[in-house]
Amino acid sequence: MLLIDAVYIHESGGKSLLDYLLESLEARGILFYLLLDKRAEGKINIPGTCIQHWHASPSESGRKNFYRTIPTGVTTVFCFANVPPPVKPAGKRVFIFMQNTLLLSPLGEKNLYSFREKIRFFFKKAYIRYRNKKEYFWVVQTPSMRKKAVAALTLEEANIFIIPFYREPSLSPTEDVHDPLKFIYVADGVKHKNHLALFKAWEILASEYLFFPELHLTIPERYERLIDTFGKINRKGAKIINHEVVYSDQLEALYRQSGFLIFPSVAESFGLPLIEATCHGCGVMAADLPYVHDIAGNVLFFNPYDPDMIASVIFKRVHGPYQSPYLKIKNHIKQLIELLQIQ
C-alpha cells in the first residue's frame, strides 16, 4: 500500500502537481494513505480511493510523530516535498520527489537570494543529505535537476528517476485570439521569480522605446512591495495588470488571449507555465537557463539579469517573425504511478 507524505506542500506549483497525482490515483482506482500539511487543510480534495488522511504540522517533529505510528499496511512511501522520512521506515520502499532547485544550489549560484538566505538553503540541504539512505530512490522531472541532485546530495544516478508529470491543459474548441501585445507571467512573488527585472524592462519599453505592451501577472496580494513597484511604473505609462490568484478557467482564458508567455525566473525545477503556454499556442520568451532548455524548443531567450536585453528581445520579436515553441517532454504520470506500485 502507498503512503504519500505531502507535508510542506500547500500552494503554488507543488500543490498543482499533488492535486494532479491524487486525481490520477483515484482515476485508476488505486488505494493509498495520505499525510498532508496543516496549511493545506480544506485546500486539497481528498480522493475516494484515499483510505485515510492526516494533517501534520509543517515541521520535522510533526512528521516524526506520524512516522512513529505509520499504518502497518504501508509498503511504499512517497515523500512529495524534497525531504526523506524523518525516521527510516523499516522494510518499506522509499521515494523522494525533489522539486525545489534552490535546495540543490551551491552557495555561489546567482539566484537573487542573499548570502544569509543561501546559508538557510545550505543547512536544509545538509539535513536532506543526513536523512537520506543509500537504498532510497529519488524522482525529478528534468535532466538538469538530476545533474544538480547528483552533485548536491552525492546521489547515484541509478537511484534517480527522471519522470516529468503534469496536468495536460484542456484546450478550448473555440478559436484563440493571441494578441502579440499581450504578455503573461504566471508566478507568485518570491525572489527568484525575478519580477523586478521584468518591471524594469517594462519601464524601459515605455520610456525608451515608446512601446506599451500589456503585462498580465498573477501576484498574490500579500506581495505588497511588488504591487507598489509596478504601480509606480504604470504611472509612467506602462501597462501592467495584476490578476492576483486566478482559477484554471481564468488562467486558460489569459493564455488564449496572450501572444507570449514571458518567463524571467532564475531558478526552477520544472516550470509548469512553460508547458501550459506552449500547449495553448503562446509564443515563449524566457531566461536562457537549463530548466527552460529541458522543457521547450523554439524559445526566444534572454539574460534574465539584464532588463535592457529583456526589453530589446520583446521589442524586436513582437515586430518580427518567430517560430512556435514546442515541448521536449511528455507527461509520464502513468510511469510514475507504475513505479510507486511495484512491490
VENRA-V106366 format. One line per field, one symbol per residue. ss: DSSP state (~ for helix, > for strand, _ for the rest). psi: psi as a letter, one per 20 degrees, with the letter a starting at -180 (. if undefined). burial: 1 if it has 16 or more other C-alpha atoms within 10 Angstrom, else 0. A space follows every 10 residues. Layout:
ss=???
psi=???
burial=???
This chain:
ss=_>>>>>____ _~~~~~~~~~ ~~~~~~~___ _>>>>>>~~~ _________> >>>>>>___~ ~~~~~~~___ _____>>>>_ __________ __>>>>>___ ~~~~______ ____~~~~~~ ~~~~~~~~~~ ~_____>>>> __~~~~~~~~ ~~~___~~~> >>________ ________>> >>>>>_____ ~~~_~~~~~~ ~~~~~~~___ ___>>>>___ ___~~~~~~~ ~~~~____>> >>_____~~~ ~~~~~~~>>> >>>_______ _~~~~~~~~_ __>>>>>__~ ~~~~~>>__> >>____~~~~ ~~~~~~~~__ _____>>___ __~~~~~~~~ ~__
psi=qppookqipi rbhggghggg gghhgghjkp qrqppqphij piipooqhjo gqqqpqqmrh hggghgihkp qhiphppooi lhprqhqpop jqppppoojo hhiipqhipo jiqrhghhhg hghgghgghh iqqhiqqqpr iqhhhgghgg ghjlqphhjp ponpqqppqo pqiqpqnooi jpqqooqajq giikhhhggh ghgggghhil pmqqoprlpq iimhgghhgh hhhhijirnp ppjcpqrghg ghhgghhqhq ppnjpioqhf mhhhgggghj jqqpprpmqh hghhgqrkqo qroijnhghg gggggghhjr qqqprqqirq olhghghhgh ip.
burial=1111111111 0011111111 1111110001 1111111111 0001011111 0000110101 0110011000 0001111111 1111110010 0011111111 1111111000 1100000100 1101110110 0100011111 1111110111 0110100001 1111111000 0000010101 1111111110 0111111111 1111110000 1111111111 0000011001 1011001111 1101100000 1101111111 1111111111 1111111111 1111111111 1111111011 1111101101 1011100000 0000111000 0010010001 000
